[in-house]
Amino acid sequence: MNDDESSGNGDDDRLPDDPEKVALLRDVADEVRGDSGESKQVAAILYRVSDIYDPDEETTPEHVYLNVRNILRIRERGTLERD
C-alpha cells in the first residue's frame, strides 16, 4: 500500500466490504427497534456495526468499538453531559 492509499489512521484495519452483511445487520436492527430505550440502543449498535462492512462508510472496527462504548457510557449516565 502506498502513501496515497492509506491515510495513516488505521484504514488498513477495515474489513472487506460486504453489502449482504450490511443489509442483514440493518434488517435485524429494524426488527429489534421498539419503543424502549434498550431496544433503540441495540438497534443503534447494530447499525453502527453494519458500517464496518458498508463500502460507503469509512470506519474501522476500532472506531466502531469506541463509538459503541461511548453510546453505552452515555446511556449509563443518562445524559450527554460529561462529568
MODELLER restraints for C-alpha pairs under 7 A, 6 or more apart:
rsr = mdl.restraints
at = mdl.atoms
rsr.add(forms.Gaussian(group=physical.xy_distance, feature=features.Distance(at['CA:11:A'], at['CA:60:A']), mean=6.74, stdev=0.5))
rsr.add(forms.Gaussian(group=physical.xy_distance, feature=features.Distance(at['CA:13:A'], at['CA:60:A']), mean=5.85, stdev=0.5))
rsr.add(forms.Gaussian(group=physical.xy_distance, feature=features.Distance(at['CA:14:A'], at['CA:59:A']), mean=6.81, stdev=0.5))
rsr.add(forms.Gaussian(group=physical.xy_distance, feature=features.Distance(at['CA:14:A'], at['CA:60:A']), mean=4.87, stdev=0.5))
rsr.add(forms.Gaussian(group=physical.xy_distance, feature=features.Distance(at['CA:14:A'], at['CA:61:A']), mean=6.95, stdev=0.5))
rsr.add(forms.Gaussian(group=physical.xy_distance, feature=features.Distance(at['CA:15:A'], at['CA:52:A']), mean=6.55, stdev=0.5))
rsr.add(forms.Gaussian(group=physical.xy_distance, feature=features.Distance(at['CA:15:A'], at['CA:53:A']), mean=6.37, stdev=0.5))
rsr.add(forms.Gaussian(group=physical.xy_distance, feature=features.Distance(at['CA:16:A'], at['CA:53:A']), mean=6.35, stdev=0.5))
rsr.add(forms.Gaussian(group=physical.xy_distance, feature=features.Distance(at['CA:17:A'], at['CA:53:A']), mean=4.62, stdev=0.5))
rsr.add(forms.Gaussian(group=physical.xy_distance, feature=features.Distance(at['CA:17:A'], at['CA:54:A']), mean=5.75, stdev=0.5))
rsr.add(forms.Gaussian(group=physical.xy_distance, feature=features.Distance(at['CA:17:A'], at['CA:55:A']), mean=5.38, stdev=0.5))
rsr.add(forms.Gaussian(group=physical.xy_distance, feature=features.Distance(at['CA:18:A'], at['CA:53:A']), mean=5.12, stdev=0.5))
rsr.add(forms.Gaussian(group=physical.xy_distance, feature=features.Distance(at['CA:18:A'], at['CA:54:A']), mean=6.55, stdev=0.5))
rsr.add(forms.Gaussian(group=physical.xy_distance, feature=features.Distance(at['CA:19:A'], at['CA:53:A']), mean=6.75, stdev=0.5))
rsr.add(forms.Gaussian(group=physical.xy_distance, feature=features.Distance(at['CA:19:A'], at['CA:54:A']), mean=6.18, stdev=0.5))
rsr.add(forms.Gaussian(group=physical.xy_distance, feature=features.Distance(at['CA:21:A'], at['CA:53:A']), mean=6.92, stdev=0.5))
rsr.add(forms.Gaussian(group=physical.xy_distance, feature=features.Distance(at['CA:22:A'], at['CA:50:A']), mean=4.86, stdev=0.5))
rsr.add(forms.Gaussian(group=physical.xy_distance, feature=features.Distance(at['CA:22:A'], at['CA:53:A']), mean=5.97, stdev=0.5))
rsr.add(forms.Gaussian(group=physical.xy_distance, feature=features.Distance(at['CA:22:A'], at['CA:54:A']), mean=6.07, stdev=0.5))
rsr.add(forms.Gaussian(group=physical.xy_distance, feature=features.Distance(at['CA:25:A'], at['CA:46:A']), mean=6.05, stdev=0.5))
rsr.add(forms.Gaussian(group=physical.xy_distance, feature=features.Distance(at['CA:25:A'], at['CA:47:A']), mean=6.77, stdev=0.5))
rsr.add(forms.Gaussian(group=physical.xy_distance, feature=features.Distance(at['CA:25:A'], at['CA:50:A']), mean=5.79, stdev=0.5))
rsr.add(forms.Gaussian(group=physical.xy_distance, feature=features.Distance(at['CA:26:A'], at['CA:46:A']), mean=6.73, stdev=0.5))
rsr.add(forms.Gaussian(group=physical.xy_distance, feature=features.Distance(at['CA:26:A'], at['CA:47:A']), mean=5.70, stdev=0.5))
rsr.add(forms.Gaussian(group=physical.xy_distance, feature=features.Distance(at['CA:26:A'], at['CA:50:A']), mean=6.76, stdev=0.5))
rsr.add(forms.Gaussian(group=physical.xy_distance, feature=features.Distance(at['CA:29:A'], at['CA:43:A']), mean=4.28, stdev=0.5))
rsr.add(forms.Gaussian(group=physical.xy_distance, feature=features.Distance(at['CA:29:A'], at['CA:46:A']), mean=5.66, stdev=0.5))
rsr.add(forms.Gaussian(group=physical.xy_distance, feature=features.Distance(at['CA:29:A'], at['CA:47:A']), mean=6.47, stdev=0.5))
rsr.add(forms.Gaussian(group=physical.xy_distance, feature=features.Distance(at['CA:30:A'], at['CA:43:A']), mean=6.73, stdev=0.5))
rsr.add(forms.Gaussian(group=physical.xy_distance, feature=features.Distance(at['CA:32:A'], at['CA:39:A']), mean=6.01, stdev=0.5))
rsr.add(forms.Gaussian(group=physical.xy_distance, feature=features.Distance(at['CA:32:A'], at['CA:43:A']), mean=6.27, stdev=0.5))
rsr.add(forms.Gaussian(group=physical.xy_distance, feature=features.Distance(at['CA:33:A'], at['CA:39:A']), mean=4.97, stdev=0.5))
rsr.add(forms.Gaussian(group=physical.xy_distance, feature=features.Distance(at['CA:33:A'], at['CA:40:A']), mean=5.00, stdev=0.5))
rsr.add(forms.Gaussian(group=physical.xy_distance, feature=features.Distance(at['CA:33:A'], at['CA:43:A']), mean=5.42, stdev=0.5))
rsr.add(forms.Gaussian(group=physical.xy_distance, feature=features.Distance(at['CA:34:A'], at['CA:40:A']), mean=6.21, stdev=0.5))
rsr.add(forms.Gaussian(group=physical.xy_distance, feature=features.Distance(at['CA:45:A'], at['CA:68:A']), mean=6.21, stdev=0.5))
rsr.add(forms.Gaussian(group=physical.xy_distance, feature=features.Distance(at['CA:48:A'], at['CA:64:A']), mean=6.38, stdev=0.5))
rsr.add(forms.Gaussian(group=physical.xy_distance, feature=features.Distance(at['CA:49:A'], at['CA:64:A']), mean=6.39, stdev=0.5))
rsr.add(forms.Gaussian(group=physical.xy_distance, feature=features.Distance(at['CA:51:A'], at['CA:57:A']), mean=5.83, stdev=0.5))
rsr.add(forms.Gaussian(group=physical.xy_distance, feature=features.Distance(at['CA:51:A'], at['CA:59:A']), mean=6.95, stdev=0.5))
rsr.add(forms.Gaussian(group=physical.xy_distance, feature=features.Distance(at['CA:52:A'], at['CA:59:A']), mean=5.90, stdev=0.5))
rsr.add(forms.Gaussian(group=physical.xy_distance, feature=features.Distance(at['CA:52:A'], at['CA:60:A']), mean=5.89, stdev=0.5))
rsr.add(forms.Gaussian(group=physical.xy_distance, feature=features.Distance(at['CA:52:A'], at['CA:61:A']), mean=6.26, stdev=0.5))
rsr.add(forms.Gaussian(group=physical.xy_distance, feature=features.Distance(at['CA:74:A'], at['CA:80:A']), mean=5.77, stdev=0.5))
